[in-house]
């Protein structure tokens, strides 16, 4: 998805063929009605946007986007609460591939004529070495309040986000056909530490994950994750956690998996609150009797310091 944010809508889109004689210039438009699964009415909602992109030299691509979003919200519990939000979202992106193994990219967005965020990223992959390295730097430039749902999927539920910097680094190396190791770091820092609170956290997470694939049985994969967390300005301090996963695919139609993972902060969509230090144990099964149909069944057990939760999820996916 190259638009500044992911967009779900019922409508239409059109784009030109690349004009190879002039920098492979290409343009497109799209529009329709936004899809909001939590609303029964889309009265007053609309989405309209367009883009222009070019490839001025080998391995490069540049793109500019504009999207206008109107969202009318009717509170089902308060009939007098009817309001319309309108956002104007602009985005600029650039990509450059070097030596067929390194891709550099950058994205910058403006919301209602004010800078919103930017991200720079580098991705290196050398198949002969079986080595992949990804690095990214994200910056939220302004306090993110409730806007239209498209510009932020979670602010409506989680509240405001304050400006922060987040750096991510991942390196994965394969050793033969069956063994690989992944290591990484994820560090978030607030611009103003006094803003730290629910949904606005500072942390540093470092992890190491060795993996075993297709051994001793084809279709079987096993991984174990060790984590080290450094949490400043809170009583949590530094601590270690663990995780792991076992997955088996005995056939093309069936996949079974189970394991455990840890989340320092996890949003509870049922109670609408943030929970801390959550260890989750899970078991899942996915069965695809045909390429059009898929069944999913899963069980999760969440262990917290003050409570435990049991969650069962079942789903059917029909593709056509």
N, C-alpha and C positions, 0 to 999 in steps of 0.2 A: 504494500500500500504506500503510494508516494504522496498522498494528500497529507497535510500537516497533522490531522487527526483521523482516526478510523471513522468512516461514515457508513451508516446503515439507512437506506431509504428505498421507498418504492417509487420508481420513476424511470427516467431514460438518460442515456449518455451518448455522446457522439464525439469522435475525434478524427482529425485529418491524417492522411498518410504523411510520413516524414518527407519533407522537401529537401532531397539530398543535394540539390544544387546550391542551397542557401543554408549551410550549417545544420542540415538534417532537421530543419525547423518543423515543429509539430504543435498543434493546438487542440484543445478539447473543451467541451462544456458538459454539464450534468445538472440535473434538477429533479425535484419530486417532493414527496412527503416523508419526513423522518420516521423511522420505525422505533417506537418506544414501547417495550413489552409491558411496562407498568401502567400504561394508560389505555382506557377503552375507547377514547375519542382522540382523533387527530385534527379536530377542528382548529383552524388558525395556525397550524404548523406548516412550515415550508422550508425548503433547502434549495439553494441555487449556487452554482460555482463554475469555475473554469480554470484552465491552466495553459501555460505556454512553456515549451521546453526546446532545447537545442543541444547539439553535439558539436561544439566548435573545433575540436581536435580529437585525435585517436584516444580512445579510452576514457573520454570525458562525457559528462552529461550535466546540464544545468536546467533548473525548473523553477517556475514561479506559479503560485496558486492563490486563488481568492475564493472564499466561501461565505455566503450570507445565510444565516440560520435564524429562523423565527420559531419560537416555542411558546405556545400558550399552555399554561398550567392551570388546571382546575382541581383544587383540593377536594377530594371526595368526602372529607370529614368536616370541611368548612365551606359551605356553598357561597359564602361571600368572598372567599379567597380565589380570585381569578386575575391572573396577570400574564403579560406577554413579555418574554425576554427576546432580545434581538442582538446577535453577535455578528461582527465582521472580522473574519479570520484571514490573515495573510500569511503566506509561507514562501521561503526561498531555500532551495536545496542545491547542492553541488556534489558530484561524484567524480572520482578519478581512479582509474585502474593503472597500476604500474607493474611492468614485467610479468603480467598475467598471474601474479601470486599475491599482490597487495592491492587492496581497495581502500581509499580514503574518502570520507564523506563528511558533510556538514549540513545542518539544518537550523534555520532561524525562523521564528514565528512572531507575529504581532497580533494582538487581540484588541479590537476596538481602538486601533491606531496607537497602541502602546506595546512596547516590547514585552513578550510573554516568556519565551525560553529559547535556548539553543542547545545543540548537541554536536559534538565532533566525535568521529569514530574511525578506527583503523582496523582492518581485518586482513590477516595474513594466513594463507593456506598453501602448503607445499606438499602435494601428494606423494612425491618421491621420498620425502622424509616422514610422511604420515604425521605432520605437525600442523596445528592450527593455533593461532594466537589472535584474540580479540581484545581491544581496549576502547573505552568510551569515556567521555566527559560530558555530563549533563548539568545545565544550570537553569534553575527556575528564577526568573528575573523579577517577578512581581508577586504580590500576595494573591493567591488564587481563591477567589470567592465563588459563590454559586452563580453560574452563568447558564447558558443552554447546556443540555445534557451532552451534546456532541463535543463540546470543548473540554469537558472533563467528566468522565463516567462516574467518579466516586465522590466528588465534592458535595453533591446533594445529600449523601449519607454520612460521610466522614467529616464534614466541616471544612474549614479553611486550611490551605497549605501555605506555609510561609516560605520565603526564598531560601533555597539550599543548593549545595553543590554535591553531586554524586559521581564518583569515579568507580569504574568497573574494569577488571582485568581477568582474562581467562586464557589458560594455556592447556592444550590437550595433545598428548603424544602417544602414538601407538608403538607397541613393541611386538612385532610379529602379528600373526593372525588372531590371537586370542586375548592379548593383554594390552590395556591402555591405562593411562593415568591422566587425570584432569585436576588442575589446581587453579585457584582464583582468589580474588579479593573484591569486596564490595564495601565502599566507604562512603558514608553520607555525613556532611557537615552543614549545620545551619549557619546562615549569615549572622544571626544574633542568637546566642545560646539561651538568652532569656525567653525566647519564644518556644523552647522545648516543652512539649506536653503531648497529650493524646493525638495521634496521627502525624505529629511533627517530632521526629526522633533523630538523634545523632547516634551513629554506631559504626563499627568497623567489623566486618566478618571476613575471616580467612578460612579457606577450606581445602581439603585434599581428598580426591576420590579415585582410588584404584578400581578398575573394572575387569571382569573376566567374561568373555563372550564366546558362545558356541563351543564351550568345553565344560565338562566332559561329554555333554550331550548337545547336539545341534539344536539351535533355537533357545538355548538357556543362556541367560546373562545374569551376573551377580555383581553388585557394586556395594562398597562400604564408604561412608563419608565421615570424616572427622572435621570438626569445626572449632574455631577459636574466635570468641566474641570479645571485643574491647568496647565497653560502653562508658562514656564519660558523663560526668555531672549527674549521675544517678546512683542509687544504692546498689545497683546490680553489679557494678564493677566489671572485672574480667572473668570469664568462665568458659568451659568447654562443653560441647554437645556432640551428638552422634546421629547417624542415620544410615540407612541401607535399603537395598531393593533386590528382590529376586523375581525375575520374569522368565516365563517359559511359553514358547509358541510351538505347541506340538503339531500344529497344522496351519495352513494359510487362513483358516476360518476362525481359529480359537487362540486367544492369548490370556494367560493367567499371570497375575503379579501380586506381590505382597511386600510389605516392608514398613519402615518407620522414617519420619523426618521431624525436624525441630524448627520452630518459628519463634523468634524472640518476641515479635509483635504480630498478632493475627487478628483480622477484623471478623467479628461475629455478625453475620448478616441476619440472623434470627433476632438477637437482642439489640442489635445496632450499637455495639460497644467494641472497644479494642481490648483484646486479651493478651496477656504477656506469658512468655515462657511456656509454649504449648508443644508438647510431644505428641505426635499423631502416629497411630498404628493403623494400617489399612490392608485390605484385601480386595482385589478387583478381578473381574472377568469380562471379556469382550468377545462376542461371537458374531461373525458375519456370514450368514448362510448364502448370501449373494453379494455382488458388488453394489447393489442398491439398498441393502438392508443391513442394519447393525443393531445389536442388543448390548447394553452395558448394565452391569450390576456391581455395586461396590459397598463396602462397609468400612467405617472409620471409627476409631476409638481415640478421643482426645483427652489427654491427661494434663491437668493444670494443678497448681499448688492447692487451690481451694475448691475444685470441682472436676467432674468427669462427664464426658458427653459421648453418646452413641449416635452415629449418623448412618443412615442407609440411603443410597442413591440408586435409582433405576432409570434407564432411558432407552428410547428407541429412536434410531435415526434412519430416515428414508431419503435417499438421494435420487434425483431424477433430473 
